[in-house]
Amino acid sequence: MNRSRLVAVAALLALCVAGASAHHSAQQFDFTKTASMSGVVKKFQAINPHMRLVLAVTDAKGTREVAFEGHSTNNMYRAGYRDGMIKVGDKITVYVAPLRDGSDGGYVTAASTADGRRFGPQSRAEQEAERAKAEGRP
């Protein structure tokens, strides 16, 4: 292999490695747990590689903005998301794999809008709540 080809191959490999290392790990999220949080959408971007969401949340901790990330647009679409489903100013509930360190935020696995539209799978907690309701349990 001549020198110019070797340099070209090395440059291509360097680009591939740089791109692969730019994608971060999901290690900070605990996918064995599900938490929910409701709020008003301050920012929403259905983009690749991950959805970005900021909610204005008011609860026992006070009022604050909480940032989330989630699936790619393709994965969200397969899970029921459609363009325009979530807009700034909407009140929504997100179901997330919470951050392992206990701080606010998480990885959005599902969401439901105030008018009942939803994308993503139901969490075990949601399934149990529906089952309890159907069986007449509190």
Chimera marker file (.cmm) of the C-alpha trace (Angstrom):
<marker_set name="trace">
<marker id="1" x="0.000" y="0.000" z="0.000" r="1" g="1" b="0" radius="0.5"/>
<marker id="2" x="1.482" y="3.335" z="-0.938" r="1" g="1" b="0" radius="0.5"/>
<marker id="3" x="1.979" y="6.121" z="1.560" r="1" g="1" b="0" radius="0.5"/>
<marker id="4" x="-0.950" y="8.306" z="0.388" r="1" g="1" b="0" radius="0.5"/>
<marker id="5" x="-3.414" y="5.416" z="0.726" r="1" g="1" b="0" radius="0.5"/>
<marker id="6" x="-2.095" y="4.623" z="4.189" r="1" g="1" b="0" radius="0.5"/>
<marker id="7" x="-2.553" y="8.252" z="5.253" r="1" g="1" b="0" radius="0.5"/>
<marker id="8" x="-6.096" y="8.307" z="3.800" r="1" g="1" b="0" radius="0.5"/>
<marker id="9" x="-7.072" y="5.104" z="5.612" r="1" g="1" b="0" radius="0.5"/>
<marker id="10" x="-5.604" y="6.400" z="8.885" r="1" g="1" b="0" radius="0.5"/>
<marker id="11" x="-7.519" y="9.676" z="8.515" r="1" g="1" b="0" radius="0.5"/>
<marker id="12" x="-10.770" y="7.817" z="7.826" r="1" g="1" b="0" radius="0.5"/>
<marker id="13" x="-10.285" y="5.609" z="10.875" r="1" g="1" b="0" radius="0.5"/>
<marker id="14" x="-9.564" y="8.650" z="13.030" r="1" g="1" b="0" radius="0.5"/>
<marker id="15" x="-12.840" y="10.250" z="11.888" r="1" g="1" b="0" radius="0.5"/>
<marker id="16" x="-14.811" y="7.092" z="12.649" r="1" g="1" b="0" radius="0.5"/>
<marker id="17" x="-13.325" y="6.782" z="16.130" r="1" g="1" b="0" radius="0.5"/>
<marker id="18" x="-13.967" y="10.464" z="16.870" r="1" g="1" b="0" radius="0.5"/>
<marker id="19" x="-17.617" y="10.113" z="15.821" r="1" g="1" b="0" radius="0.5"/>
<marker id="20" x="-18.139" y="6.988" z="17.892" r="1" g="1" b="0" radius="0.5"/>
<marker id="21" x="-16.623" y="8.519" z="21.009" r="1" g="1" b="0" radius="0.5"/>
<marker id="22" x="-18.794" y="11.635" z="20.675" r="1" g="1" b="0" radius="0.5"/>
<marker id="23" x="-21.941" y="9.638" z="21.514" r="1" g="1" b="0" radius="0.5"/>
<marker id="24" x="-22.301" y="9.499" z="25.262" r="1" g="1" b="0" radius="0.5"/>
<marker id="25" x="-23.293" y="6.567" z="27.425" r="1" g="1" b="0" radius="0.5"/>
<marker id="26" x="-26.701" y="6.100" z="29.026" r="1" g="1" b="0" radius="0.5"/>
<marker id="27" x="-25.018" y="4.837" z="32.188" r="1" g="1" b="0" radius="0.5"/>
<marker id="28" x="-26.283" y="7.832" z="34.189" r="1" g="1" b="0" radius="0.5"/>
<marker id="29" x="-29.903" y="6.601" z="33.833" r="1" g="1" b="0" radius="0.5"/>
<marker id="30" x="-31.461" y="3.779" z="35.874" r="1" g="1" b="0" radius="0.5"/>
<marker id="31" x="-33.543" y="1.832" z="33.365" r="1" g="1" b="0" radius="0.5"/>
<marker id="32" x="-34.696" y="-0.584" z="36.090" r="1" g="1" b="0" radius="0.5"/>
<marker id="33" x="-36.876" y="2.191" z="37.563" r="1" g="1" b="0" radius="0.5"/>
<marker id="34" x="-39.594" y="4.455" z="36.211" r="1" g="1" b="0" radius="0.5"/>
<marker id="35" x="-40.487" y="7.899" z="37.520" r="1" g="1" b="0" radius="0.5"/>
<marker id="36" x="-43.025" y="10.389" z="36.238" r="1" g="1" b="0" radius="0.5"/>
<marker id="37" x="-43.019" y="14.160" z="36.236" r="1" g="1" b="0" radius="0.5"/>
<marker id="38" x="-45.603" y="16.640" z="34.964" r="1" g="1" b="0" radius="0.5"/>
<marker id="39" x="-44.997" y="20.167" z="33.818" r="1" g="1" b="0" radius="0.5"/>
<marker id="40" x="-45.272" y="22.762" z="31.102" r="1" g="1" b="0" radius="0.5"/>
<marker id="41" x="-43.067" y="22.391" z="28.036" r="1" g="1" b="0" radius="0.5"/>
<marker id="42" x="-40.463" y="25.156" z="27.849" r="1" g="1" b="0" radius="0.5"/>
<marker id="43" x="-38.362" y="23.566" z="25.103" r="1" g="1" b="0" radius="0.5"/>
<marker id="44" x="-38.878" y="20.506" z="22.910" r="1" g="1" b="0" radius="0.5"/>
<marker id="45" x="-36.694" y="19.229" z="20.108" r="1" g="1" b="0" radius="0.5"/>
<marker id="46" x="-37.476" y="15.958" z="18.347" r="1" g="1" b="0" radius="0.5"/>
<marker id="47" x="-33.972" y="15.558" z="16.936" r="1" g="1" b="0" radius="0.5"/>
<marker id="48" x="-31.347" y="12.877" z="16.429" r="1" g="1" b="0" radius="0.5"/>
<marker id="49" x="-29.502" y="11.361" z="18.135" r="1" g="1" b="0" radius="0.5"/>
<marker id="50" x="-31.700" y="12.173" z="21.189" r="1" g="1" b="0" radius="0.5"/>
<marker id="51" x="-34.873" y="14.121" z="21.863" r="1" g="1" b="0" radius="0.5"/>
<marker id="52" x="-34.387" y="17.174" z="24.108" r="1" g="1" b="0" radius="0.5"/>
<marker id="53" x="-37.064" y="18.419" z="26.498" r="1" g="1" b="0" radius="0.5"/>
<marker id="54" x="-37.218" y="21.063" z="29.232" r="1" g="1" b="0" radius="0.5"/>
<marker id="55" x="-40.247" y="21.173" z="31.538" r="1" g="1" b="0" radius="0.5"/>
<marker id="56" x="-41.261" y="23.900" z="33.974" r="1" g="1" b="0" radius="0.5"/>
<marker id="57" x="-42.199" y="21.821" z="37.020" r="1" g="1" b="0" radius="0.5"/>
<marker id="58" x="-43.963" y="22.893" z="40.205" r="1" g="1" b="0" radius="0.5"/>
<marker id="59" x="-44.058" y="20.386" z="43.059" r="1" g="1" b="0" radius="0.5"/>
<marker id="60" x="-43.000" y="19.983" z="46.690" r="1" g="1" b="0" radius="0.5"/>
<marker id="61" x="-39.455" y="21.055" z="45.743" r="1" g="1" b="0" radius="0.5"/>
<marker id="62" x="-40.731" y="24.341" z="44.289" r="1" g="1" b="0" radius="0.5"/>
<marker id="63" x="-40.809" y="25.656" z="40.733" r="1" g="1" b="0" radius="0.5"/>
<marker id="64" x="-37.889" y="24.928" z="38.449" r="1" g="1" b="0" radius="0.5"/>
<marker id="65" x="-36.924" y="23.884" z="34.955" r="1" g="1" b="0" radius="0.5"/>
<marker id="66" x="-35.931" y="20.239" z="34.489" r="1" g="1" b="0" radius="0.5"/>
<marker id="67" x="-34.051" y="18.962" z="31.424" r="1" g="1" b="0" radius="0.5"/>
<marker id="68" x="-34.632" y="15.523" z="29.914" r="1" g="1" b="0" radius="0.5"/>
<marker id="69" x="-33.391" y="13.575" z="26.933" r="1" g="1" b="0" radius="0.5"/>
<marker id="70" x="-35.023" y="10.697" z="25.126" r="1" g="1" b="0" radius="0.5"/>
<marker id="71" x="-35.122" y="8.450" z="22.121" r="1" g="1" b="0" radius="0.5"/>
<marker id="72" x="-34.233" y="9.422" z="18.581" r="1" g="1" b="0" radius="0.5"/>
<marker id="73" x="-37.001" y="10.804" z="16.398" r="1" g="1" b="0" radius="0.5"/>
<marker id="74" x="-37.261" y="7.460" z="14.569" r="1" g="1" b="0" radius="0.5"/>
<marker id="75" x="-37.713" y="5.496" z="17.801" r="1" g="1" b="0" radius="0.5"/>
<marker id="76" x="-40.222" y="8.031" z="19.138" r="1" g="1" b="0" radius="0.5"/>
<marker id="77" x="-42.201" y="7.826" z="15.883" r="1" g="1" b="0" radius="0.5"/>
<marker id="78" x="-42.314" y="4.012" z="16.106" r="1" g="1" b="0" radius="0.5"/>
<marker id="79" x="-43.596" y="4.412" z="19.677" r="1" g="1" b="0" radius="0.5"/>
<marker id="80" x="-46.494" y="6.667" z="18.593" r="1" g="1" b="0" radius="0.5"/>
<marker id="81" x="-45.024" y="10.190" z="18.526" r="1" g="1" b="0" radius="0.5"/>
<marker id="82" x="-46.187" y="12.413" z="15.653" r="1" g="1" b="0" radius="0.5"/>
<marker id="83" x="-44.951" y="15.842" z="14.538" r="1" g="1" b="0" radius="0.5"/>
<marker id="84" x="-46.593" y="18.649" z="16.497" r="1" g="1" b="0" radius="0.5"/>
<marker id="85" x="-47.786" y="16.323" z="19.261" r="1" g="1" b="0" radius="0.5"/>
<marker id="86" x="-45.748" y="18.255" z="21.855" r="1" g="1" b="0" radius="0.5"/>
<marker id="87" x="-45.398" y="22.026" z="21.663" r="1" g="1" b="0" radius="0.5"/>
<marker id="88" x="-43.972" y="24.739" z="23.885" r="1" g="1" b="0" radius="0.5"/>
<marker id="89" x="-46.651" y="25.705" z="26.427" r="1" g="1" b="0" radius="0.5"/>
<marker id="90" x="-48.295" y="22.246" z="26.532" r="1" g="1" b="0" radius="0.5"/>
<marker id="91" x="-48.797" y="20.512" z="29.865" r="1" g="1" b="0" radius="0.5"/>
<marker id="92" x="-47.464" y="16.955" z="29.665" r="1" g="1" b="0" radius="0.5"/>
<marker id="93" x="-46.436" y="14.056" z="31.855" r="1" g="1" b="0" radius="0.5"/>
<marker id="94" x="-43.201" y="12.249" z="31.080" r="1" g="1" b="0" radius="0.5"/>
<marker id="95" x="-42.226" y="8.769" z="32.216" r="1" g="1" b="0" radius="0.5"/>
<marker id="96" x="-38.487" y="8.484" z="32.607" r="1" g="1" b="0" radius="0.5"/>
<marker id="97" x="-35.622" y="6.275" z="33.590" r="1" g="1" b="0" radius="0.5"/>
<marker id="98" x="-34.411" y="8.529" z="36.414" r="1" g="1" b="0" radius="0.5"/>
<marker id="99" x="-30.868" y="9.726" z="36.897" r="1" g="1" b="0" radius="0.5"/>
<marker id="100" x="-28.882" y="7.353" z="39.097" r="1" g="1" b="0" radius="0.5"/>
<marker id="101" x="-27.623" y="10.204" z="41.305" r="1" g="1" b="0" radius="0.5"/>
<marker id="102" x="-31.205" y="11.175" z="42.243" r="1" g="1" b="0" radius="0.5"/>
<marker id="103" x="-31.102" y="14.621" z="40.679" r="1" g="1" b="0" radius="0.5"/>
<marker id="104" x="-33.946" y="15.970" z="38.537" r="1" g="1" b="0" radius="0.5"/>
<marker id="105" x="-34.170" y="14.770" z="34.963" r="1" g="1" b="0" radius="0.5"/>
<marker id="106" x="-33.991" y="11.457" z="33.218" r="1" g="1" b="0" radius="0.5"/>
<marker id="107" x="-34.358" y="9.593" z="29.955" r="1" g="1" b="0" radius="0.5"/>
<marker id="108" x="-37.891" y="9.917" z="28.552" r="1" g="1" b="0" radius="0.5"/>
<marker id="109" x="-39.317" y="6.530" z="27.641" r="1" g="1" b="0" radius="0.5"/>
<marker id="110" x="-42.934" y="7.684" z="27.249" r="1" g="1" b="0" radius="0.5"/>
<marker id="111" x="-45.064" y="10.803" z="27.514" r="1" g="1" b="0" radius="0.5"/>
<marker id="112" x="-48.724" y="11.715" z="27.633" r="1" g="1" b="0" radius="0.5"/>
<marker id="113" x="-50.346" y="15.010" z="26.719" r="1" g="1" b="0" radius="0.5"/>
<marker id="114" x="-53.108" y="16.791" z="28.639" r="1" g="1" b="0" radius="0.5"/>
<marker id="115" x="-55.630" y="15.626" z="26.022" r="1" g="1" b="0" radius="0.5"/>
<marker id="116" x="-54.659" y="11.966" z="26.499" r="1" g="1" b="0" radius="0.5"/>
<marker id="117" x="-52.403" y="11.372" z="23.496" r="1" g="1" b="0" radius="0.5"/>
<marker id="118" x="-49.412" y="9.258" z="24.324" r="1" g="1" b="0" radius="0.5"/>
<marker id="119" x="-46.239" y="7.798" z="22.915" r="1" g="1" b="0" radius="0.5"/>
<marker id="120" x="-43.975" y="5.138" z="24.321" r="1" g="1" b="0" radius="0.5"/>
<marker id="121" x="-44.649" y="1.947" z="26.236" r="1" g="1" b="0" radius="0.5"/>
<marker id="122" x="-46.514" y="1.900" z="29.523" r="1" g="1" b="0" radius="0.5"/>
<marker id="123" x="-44.405" y="1.555" z="32.629" r="1" g="1" b="0" radius="0.5"/>
<marker id="124" x="-45.036" y="-1.282" z="35.063" r="1" g="1" b="0" radius="0.5"/>
<marker id="125" x="-46.527" y="1.263" z="37.481" r="1" g="1" b="0" radius="0.5"/>
<marker id="126" x="-48.976" y="2.500" z="34.826" r="1" g="1" b="0" radius="0.5"/>
<marker id="127" x="-49.959" y="-1.060" z="33.894" r="1" g="1" b="0" radius="0.5"/>
<marker id="128" x="-50.583" y="-1.895" z="37.555" r="1" g="1" b="0" radius="0.5"/>
<marker id="129" x="-52.648" y="1.280" z="38.054" r="1" g="1" b="0" radius="0.5"/>
<marker id="130" x="-54.816" y="0.387" z="35.043" r="1" g="1" b="0" radius="0.5"/>
<marker id="131" x="-55.180" y="-3.188" z="36.302" r="1" g="1" b="0" radius="0.5"/>
<marker id="132" x="-56.170" y="-1.958" z="39.784" r="1" g="1" b="0" radius="0.5"/>
<marker id="133" x="-58.720" y="0.450" z="38.290" r="1" g="1" b="0" radius="0.5"/>
<marker id="134" x="-60.216" y="-2.299" z="36.111" r="1" g="1" b="0" radius="0.5"/>
<marker id="135" x="-60.455" y="-4.587" z="39.147" r="1" g="1" b="0" radius="0.5"/>
<marker id="136" x="-62.008" y="-1.850" z="41.302" r="1" g="1" b="0" radius="0.5"/>
<marker id="137" x="-59.004" y="-1.611" z="43.629" r="1" g="1" b="0" radius="0.5"/>
<marker id="138" x="-57.804" y="1.773" z="44.946" r="1" g="1" b="0" radius="0.5"/>
<link id1="1" id2="2" r="1" g="1" b="0" radius="0.2"/>
<link id1="2" id2="3" r="1" g="1" b="0" radius="0.2"/>
<link id1="3" id2="4" r="1" g="1" b="0" radius="0.2"/>
<link id1="4" id2="5" r="1" g="1" b="0" radius="0.2"/>
<link id1="5" id2="6" r="1" g="1" b="0" radius="0.2"/>
<link id1="6" id2="7" r="1" g="1" b="0" radius="0.2"/>
<link id1="7" id2="8" r="1" g="1" b="0" radius="0.2"/>
<link id1="8" id2="9" r="1" g="1" b="0" radius="0.2"/>
<link id1="9" id2="10" r="1" g="1" b="0" radius="0.2"/>
<link id1="10" id2="11" r="1" g="1" b="0" radius="0.2"/>
<link id1="11" id2="12" r="1" g="1" b="0" radius="0.2"/>
<link id1="12" id2="13" r="1" g="1" b="0" radius="0.2"/>
<link id1="13" id2="14" r="1" g="1" b="0" radius="0.2"/>
<link id1="14" id2="15" r="1" g="1" b="0" radius="0.2"/>
<link id1="15" id2="16" r="1" g="1" b="0" radius="0.2"/>
<link id1="16" id2="17" r="1" g="1" b="0" radius="0.2"/>
<link id1="17" id2="18" r="1" g="1" b="0" radius="0.2"/>
<link id1="18" id2="19" r="1" g="1" b="0" radius="0.2"/>
<link id1="19" id2="20" r="1" g="1" b="0" radius="0.2"/>
<link id1="20" id2="21" r="1" g="1" b="0" radius="0.2"/>
<link id1="21" id2="22" r="1" g="1" b="0" radius="0.2"/>
<link id1="22" id2="23" r="1" g="1" b="0" radius="0.2"/>
<link id1="23" id2="24" r="1" g="1" b="0" radius="0.2"/>
<link id1="24" id2="25" r="1" g="1" b="0" radius="0.2"/>
<link id1="25" id2="26" r="1" g="1" b="0" radius="0.2"/>
<link id1="26" id2="27" r="1" g="1" b="0" radius="0.2"/>
<link id1="27" id2="28" r="1" g="1" b="0" radius="0.2"/>
<link id1="28" id2="29" r="1" g="1" b="0" radius="0.2"/>
<link id1="29" id2="30" r="1" g="1" b="0" radius="0.2"/>
<link id1="30" id2="31" r="1" g="1" b="0" radius="0.2"/>
<link id1="31" id2="32" r="1" g="1" b="0" radius="0.2"/>
<link id1="32" id2="33" r="1" g="1" b="0" radius="0.2"/>
<link id1="33" id2="34" r="1" g="1" b="0" radius="0.2"/>
<link id1="34" id2="35" r="1" g="1" b="0" radius="0.2"/>
<link id1="35" id2="36" r="1" g="1" b="0" radius="0.2"/>
<link id1="36" id2="37" r="1" g="1" b="0" radius="0.2"/>
<link id1="37" id2="38" r="1" g="1" b="0" radius="0.2"/>
<link id1="38" id2="39" r="1" g="1" b="0" radius="0.2"/>
<link id1="39" id2="40" r="1" g="1" b="0" radius="0.2"/>
<link id1="40" id2="41" r="1" g="1" b="0" radius="0.2"/>
<link id1="41" id2="42" r="1" g="1" b="0" radius="0.2"/>
<link id1="42" id2="43" r="1" g="1" b="0" radius="0.2"/>
<link id1="43" id2="44" r="1" g="1" b="0" radius="0.2"/>
<link id1="44" id2="45" r="1" g="1" b="0" radius="0.2"/>
<link id1="45" id2="46" r="1" g="1" b="0" radius="0.2"/>
<link id1="46" id2="47" r="1" g="1" b="0" radius="0.2"/>
<link id1="47" id2="48" r="1" g="1" b="0" radius="0.2"/>
<link id1="48" id2="49" r="1" g="1" b="0" radius="0.2"/>
<link id1="49" id2="50" r="1" g="1" b="0" radius="0.2"/>
<link id1="50" id2="51" r="1" g="1" b="0" radius="0.2"/>
<link id1="51" id2="52" r="1" g="1" b="0" radius="0.2"/>
<link id1="52" id2="53" r="1" g="1" b="0" radius="0.2"/>
<link id1="53" id2="54" r="1" g="1" b="0" radius="0.2"/>
<link id1="54" id2="55" r="1" g="1" b="0" radius="0.2"/>
<link id1="55" id2="56" r="1" g="1" b="0" radius="0.2"/>
<link id1="56" id2="57" r="1" g="1" b="0" radius="0.2"/>
<link id1="57" id2="58" r="1" g="1" b="0" radius="0.2"/>
<link id1="58" id2="59" r="1" g="1" b="0" radius="0.2"/>
<link id1="59" id2="60" r="1" g="1" b="0" radius="0.2"/>
<link id1="60" id2="61" r="1" g="1" b="0" radius="0.2"/>
<link id1="61" id2="62" r="1" g="1" b="0" radius="0.2"/>
<link id1="62" id2="63" r="1" g="1" b="0" radius="0.2"/>
<link id1="63" id2="64" r="1" g="1" b="0" radius="0.2"/>
<link id1="64" id2="65" r="1" g="1" b="0" radius="0.2"/>
<link id1="65" id2="66" r="1" g="1" b="0" radius="0.2"/>
<link id1="66" id2="67" r="1" g="1" b="0" radius="0.2"/>
<link id1="67" id2="68" r="1" g="1" b="0" radius="0.2"/>
<link id1="68" id2="69" r="1" g="1" b="0" radius="0.2"/>
<link id1="69" id2="70" r="1" g="1" b="0" radius="0.2"/>
<link id1="70" id2="71" r="1" g="1" b="0" radius="0.2"/>
<link id1="71" id2="72" r="1" g="1" b="0" radius="0.2"/>
<link id1="72" id2="73" r="1" g="1" b="0" radius="0.2"/>
<link id1="73" id2="74" r="1" g="1" b="0" radius="0.2"/>
<link id1="74" id2="75" r="1" g="1" b="0" radius="0.2"/>
<link id1="75" id2="76" r="1" g="1" b="0" radius="0.2"/>
<link id1="76" id2="77" r="1" g="1" b="0" radius="0.2"/>
<link id1="77" id2="78" r="1" g="1" b="0" radius="0.2"/>
<link id1="78" id2="79" r="1" g="1" b="0" radius="0.2"/>
<link id1="79" id2="80" r="1" g="1" b="0" radius="0.2"/>
<link id1="80" id2="81" r="1" g="1" b="0" radius="0.2"/>
<link id1="81" id2="82" r="1" g="1" b="0" radius="0.2"/>
<link id1="82" id2="83" r="1" g="1" b="0" radius="0.2"/>
<link id1="83" id2="84" r="1" g="1" b="0" radius="0.2"/>
<link id1="84" id2="85" r="1" g="1" b="0" radius="0.2"/>
<link id1="85" id2="86" r="1" g="1" b="0" radius="0.2"/>
<link id1="86" id2="87" r="1" g="1" b="0" radius="0.2"/>
<link id1="87" id2="88" r="1" g="1" b="0" radius="0.2"/>
<link id1="88" id2="89" r="1" g="1" b="0" radius="0.2"/>
<link id1="89" id2="90" r="1" g="1" b="0" radius="0.2"/>
<link id1="90" id2="91" r="1" g="1" b="0" radius="0.2"/>
<link id1="91" id2="92" r="1" g="1" b="0" radius="0.2"/>
<link id1="92" id2="93" r="1" g="1" b="0" radius="0.2"/>
<link id1="93" id2="94" r="1" g="1" b="0" radius="0.2"/>
<link id1="94" id2="95" r="1" g="1" b="0" radius="0.2"/>
<link id1="95" id2="96" r="1" g="1" b="0" radius="0.2"/>
<link id1="96" id2="97" r="1" g="1" b="0" radius="0.2"/>
<link id1="97" id2="98" r="1" g="1" b="0" radius="0.2"/>
<link id1="98" id2="99" r="1" g="1" b="0" radius="0.2"/>
<link id1="99" id2="100" r="1" g="1" b="0" radius="0.2"/>
<link id1="100" id2="101" r="1" g="1" b="0" radius="0.2"/>
<link id1="101" id2="102" r="1" g="1" b="0" radius="0.2"/>
<link id1="102" id2="103" r="1" g="1" b="0" radius="0.2"/>
<link id1="103" id2="104" r="1" g="1" b="0" radius="0.2"/>
<link id1="104" id2="105" r="1" g="1" b="0" radius="0.2"/>
<link id1="105" id2="106" r="1" g="1" b="0" radius="0.2"/>
<link id1="106" id2="107" r="1" g="1" b="0" radius="0.2"/>
<link id1="107" id2="108" r="1" g="1" b="0" radius="0.2"/>
<link id1="108" id2="109" r="1" g="1" b="0" radius="0.2"/>
<link id1="109" id2="110" r="1" g="1" b="0" radius="0.2"/>
<link id1="110" id2="111" r="1" g="1" b="0" radius="0.2"/>
<link id1="111" id2="112" r="1" g="1" b="0" radius="0.2"/>
<link id1="112" id2="113" r="1" g="1" b="0" radius="0.2"/>
<link id1="113" id2="114" r="1" g="1" b="0" radius="0.2"/>
<link id1="114" id2="115" r="1" g="1" b="0" radius="0.2"/>
<link id1="115" id2="116" r="1" g="1" b="0" radius="0.2"/>
<link id1="116" id2="117" r="1" g="1" b="0" radius="0.2"/>
<link id1="117" id2="118" r="1" g="1" b="0" radius="0.2"/>
<link id1="118" id2="119" r="1" g="1" b="0" radius="0.2"/>
<link id1="119" id2="120" r="1" g="1" b="0" radius="0.2"/>
<link id1="120" id2="121" r="1" g="1" b="0" radius="0.2"/>
<link id1="121" id2="122" r="1" g="1" b="0" radius="0.2"/>
<link id1="122" id2="123" r="1" g="1" b="0" radius="0.2"/>
<link id1="123" id2="124" r="1" g="1" b="0" radius="0.2"/>
<link id1="124" id2="125" r="1" g="1" b="0" radius="0.2"/>
<link id1="125" id2="126" r="1" g="1" b="0" radius="0.2"/>
<link id1="126" id2="127" r="1" g="1" b="0" radius="0.2"/>
<link id1="127" id2="128" r="1" g="1" b="0" radius="0.2"/>
<link id1="128" id2="129" r="1" g="1" b="0" radius="0.2"/>
<link id1="129" id2="130" r="1" g="1" b="0" radius="0.2"/>
<link id1="130" id2="131" r="1" g="1" b="0" radius="0.2"/>
<link id1="131" id2="132" r="1" g="1" b="0" radius="0.2"/>
<link id1="132" id2="133" r="1" g="1" b="0" radius="0.2"/>
<link id1="133" id2="134" r="1" g="1" b="0" radius="0.2"/>
<link id1="134" id2="135" r="1" g="1" b="0" radius="0.2"/>
<link id1="135" id2="136" r="1" g="1" b="0" radius="0.2"/>
<link id1="136" id2="137" r="1" g="1" b="0" radius="0.2"/>
<link id1="137" id2="138" r="1" g="1" b="0" radius="0.2"/>
</marker_set>
